[in-house]
Amino acid sequence: MDQSTAPETSATDDLPFDVFSKQCPSRGLLEHATGRWGALTLGALYEESLRFNALRRRVDGVSEKMLSQTLHALERDGLVHREAQLTNPPRVDYELTPLGREVAERLLGLIHFVEGRMPEVLEARARYDARETRA
């Protein structure tokens, strides 16, 4: 069948992965990248390569254990590169891979959008709380 007579299909019809299916491995990546610590870690590393403690300071509130788990998951998913240098004392730097930079760019768009709309969110929360306390 030539291209001119081929039926039209959408781009998503050809994708082998479906994040809405519970068996799809893309769900794990989505969870790692968009969870609270994953999104903040990717956003922080978008700015620059960081060592573990500098990253922990930048992502305020994350525990050492959670940051370690987050970095392992993001490294396994191919979003973060861990560079261990054989110096004394040892030095480990974390940076985004090209795929990680692409994901971080999209997340930062959402982060900046959310930050910019917070006055509306705070007003909505106040209205909701006022209704709930009267009920």
C-alpha positions in Angstrom: 0.0 0.0 0.0 1.5 3.4 -0.9 1.5 6.4 1.4 -1.3 8.1 -0.5 -3.8 5.3 0.1 -2.7 4.4 3.6 -5.3 5.0 6.3 -4.5 7.9 8.6 -3.4 7.0 12.1 -2.5 9.3 15.0 1.0 9.4 16.4 -0.1 7.7 19.6 -1.5 4.7 17.7 2.1 3.7 16.8 3.5 4.0 20.4 4.3 0.6 22.0 3.7 2.1 25.5 0.6 3.3 27.2 1.0 5.1 30.6 -2.7 4.5 31.3 -2.1 0.7 31.4 -1.1 -0.6 34.8 1.5 -2.9 33.3 3.2 -0.2 31.3 6.8 0.4 32.4 6.4 4.1 31.5 4.4 4.6 34.7 7.5 4.1 36.8 9.3 6.8 34.8 6.4 9.1 35.1 6.2 8.5 38.9 10.0 9.1 39.3 10.1 12.2 37.3 6.9 13.9 38.5 6.9 12.9 42.1 7.7 15.7 44.5 11.4 14.9 45.0 12.0 13.7 41.4 10.6 16.9 39.9 12.5 19.1 42.3 15.7 17.2 41.8 15.5 17.4 38.1 14.7 21.1 38.3 17.7 21.7 40.5 20.0 19.8 38.3 18.8 21.6 35.2 20.5 24.7 36.6 23.8 23.0 37.1 25.7 19.9 38.0 25.7 19.4 41.8 27.3 17.3 44.5 25.0 15.4 46.8 25.0 17.8 49.8 24.7 20.9 47.5 21.7 19.2 45.8 20.2 18.4 49.2 20.5 22.0 50.3 18.9 23.2 47.0 16.0 20.8 47.3 14.9 22.1 50.7 13.2 19.6 52.9 14.3 16.4 51.3 15.9 13.8 53.6 19.3 12.2 52.8 17.5 8.8 52.3 14.8 10.2 50.0 17.3 12.1 47.9 19.5 9.0 47.6 16.5 6.9 46.5 15.4 9.6 44.1 18.8 9.9 42.5 19.1 6.1 42.2 15.7 5.9 40.4 16.5 8.8 38.1 19.9 7.3 37.3 18.3 4.0 36.5 15.8 5.7 34.2 18.5 7.4 32.3 17.7 10.9 33.5 20.6 11.5 35.8 24.3 10.7 35.4 26.4 10.0 38.5 30.1 10.9 38.1 32.3 9.5 40.8 35.8 10.9 40.8 38.6 8.9 42.4 40.0 11.7 44.5 40.7 11.9 48.2 38.1 12.5 49.6 35.9 10.9 46.9 33.8 13.4 44.9 30.5 12.5 43.3 28.7 14.9 40.9 25.2 14.5 39.5 24.1 16.0 36.2 21.3 15.5 33.8 21.6 13.4 30.8 20.2 14.8 27.5 16.9 12.9 28.2 16.9 14.3 31.7 17.4 17.8 30.4 14.4 17.3 28.1 12.2 16.0 30.9 13.4 18.8 33.2 12.6 21.5 30.7 9.0 20.3 30.5 8.7 20.0 34.3 10.2 23.5 34.8 7.5 24.9 32.5 4.9 23.4 34.8 6.7 24.5 37.9 6.9 28.1 36.6 3.2 28.0 35.6 2.3 26.8 39.1 4.4 29.4 40.8 2.8 32.1 38.7 -0.7 31.0 39.5 -0.3 30.6 43.2 -2.3 33.7 44.1 -5.4 32.1 42.4 -4.7 28.8 44.1 -4.4 30.5 47.5 -7.7 32.3 47.0 -9.4 29.0 46.0 -8.0 27.3 49.1 -9.3 30.1 51.3 -12.7 29.9 49.7 -12.8 26.2 50.1 -11.6 26.3 53.8 -14.2 29.0 54.6 -17.0 26.8 53.1 -15.8 23.7 54.9 -15.6 25.4 58.3 -19.2 26.6 58.0 -20.5 23.1 57.1 
